Amino acid sequence: MDVAAGEASAARTAVLLTGGGSVCPPREAHPAEPKDGGTNPTSRGEVGSCQVATKPLSDADEHRGREAEVSLLDESKFDVNLQLWSLRIPREHCTSVGRLLHGYMLDRARIKPIVEDPTSEKNRLVILSEKIQNSDLSEIPSHVLDPLKGLCNIEAVPYSLTLGYSYWGADHILKQILPHGMEVPTSFETVGHVAHLNLTEDQLPYKDVIAKVIYDKNQPIIQTVVNKIGTITNEFRVPTFEVLAGKSDMVTEVKQYGVTFKLDYSLVYWNSRLEHEHIRLVSLFQRGETICDMFAGIGPFSIPAARKGCHVYANDLNPDSVHYLRINANINKVEDRVFAYNMDARAFMHHVMTVPDSDGMQKTGEAVSNEDHYHKLATDEKEEMLNAGKDNQDSVNGSSVKKKTAVKRQLDKASEVFQGNRNTNKRIRGFHLTVFRPWEHVDHVIMNLPASALDFLGVFKGLIQREHWRGSLPWIHCYCFIRSTETKESILSKAESLLSTKIADPIFHRVRDVAPNKAMFCLSFKLPTETCCRDVNNVGAE
């Protein structure tokens, strides 16, 4: 049976639970004994049997996507036996013979056409193409064969090669397992060692075998395969996952543009598809600039900005995100330039933009600690950083990752060791002293919460005290979704309504398409003076 026939016969099947879960090792190829006067009985146009143990599915079962328990598969059923011819040649002529037989040797991915001869270390076997079907090599034209015979003694030898489960790619395997017409889910998001599937409803009955194949074909890079369960309903934008294959450890590391990010994928939000957008936006920042990241997550914008030499005030509502943000600042050696907060985004902006009074008191009434206390905070932070990673381990029951928040922090500790003296915003690292005053100047504000960031634009109304501000007003980078029923003009109108003023020279950057009728954009603009500036006598929170 050829491969096409094997695929057709296996298309409407479920795999019988007959095999183990490990990768099948490659089958060793070897010369075969000639039969019937030197002609191999197997037609040279066939590539052997390739089928899976099957259980018929009715049309009704197929269309309903019935729940089939498909957790293991018989890997031996994917073996394909190739009965080929090879040429035995002296090993010193391998290079010359390879050039002469170009186009007539076996051309299969990951299969070497010239191999050792098991009968003699002085010889080599040149495996010929499947189109060479006879021992007289009549399929090779004389202008190729004659120079070959003149170069060295050659001997046609039958050669048997078995391509096993370990040889075939995930696409080939899954096409034979899944019902006809079902999409083969071979593409997935990779987050460190975790492969994140988004299986459709009709693929769910085959989730175990799909995960096993993807795991087998991508290890050791992929060590865990998960599928998202249901829709995202929590305020932290973190899905619920089911572990389908591999280990149940969701703590992993991702490297992007020279930055290392550590995260627990079951507790924090991460999207690897936004790597180029992270690079693009950070490329707009200049060394020494001050950045406010209102929805910072674990730091995909904040950490590279800090590595570039920016001073970053980074906030996230999810305490686990802030935990890993601080770890990542430490890993990438920018902890002295990243000020991490765990607050509501509006409260965060009011907090960092509030001007202390002459007595070192915030106008919100928050007391200021003395320098001895800052030294203690710096010491406490160092100890916590050294112990980072020892906690926040997630417990797993069965194959479903339970989101038991491993890092719990109170809102009154929102800025803790990163806050410093609010009068001068001093930050102490040993004997190093740095002064920042965000209420005097911020260069960029990042609002990466596309589902609702526009609704937070109102926080800028009256946010800045005119007499304390220095330099130009900040750039706002507000991410949003634009659906097919919406336009850039309608999004701009909403933004202007929330700011209560017109936006001059807005810039829309298309980030990516997230659905057929939905795209992610970044709206960038200079904050209008009419919106943000206020007199000191009109202090008030929104």
Secondary structure, 3 states (H helix, E strand, C coil): CCHHHHHHHHCCECCCCCCCCCCCCCCCCEECCCCCCCCCCCCCCCCCCCCCCCCECCHHHHHHCCCCCCCCCCHHHHCEEEEEEEEEEEHHHHHHHHHHCCCCECCCCCCCCEEECCCCCCEEEEEECCCCCCCCCCCCCHHHHHHHHHHCCCEEEEEEEEECCCCCCHHHHHHHHCCCCCCCCCCCEEECCEEEECCCCCCHHHHHHHHHHHHHHHCCCCCEEEEEECCCCCCCCCCEEEEEEECCCCEEEEEECCEEEEEECCCCCCCHHHHHHHHHHHCCCCCCCEEEECCCCCCCCHHHHHHCCCEEEEECCCHHHHHHHHHHHHHCCCCCCEEEECCCHHHHHHHHHCCECCCCCECCCCCCCCHHHHHHHHHHHHHHHHCCCCCCCCCEECCEECCCCCCCCCHHHCCHHHHCCCCCCEEEECCEEEECCCCCCCCEEEECCCCCHHHHHHHHCCCEECCCCCCCCCEEEEEEEEECCCCHHHHHHHHHHHHCCCCCCCEEEEEEEEECCEEEEEEEEECCHHHHEECHHHCCCC
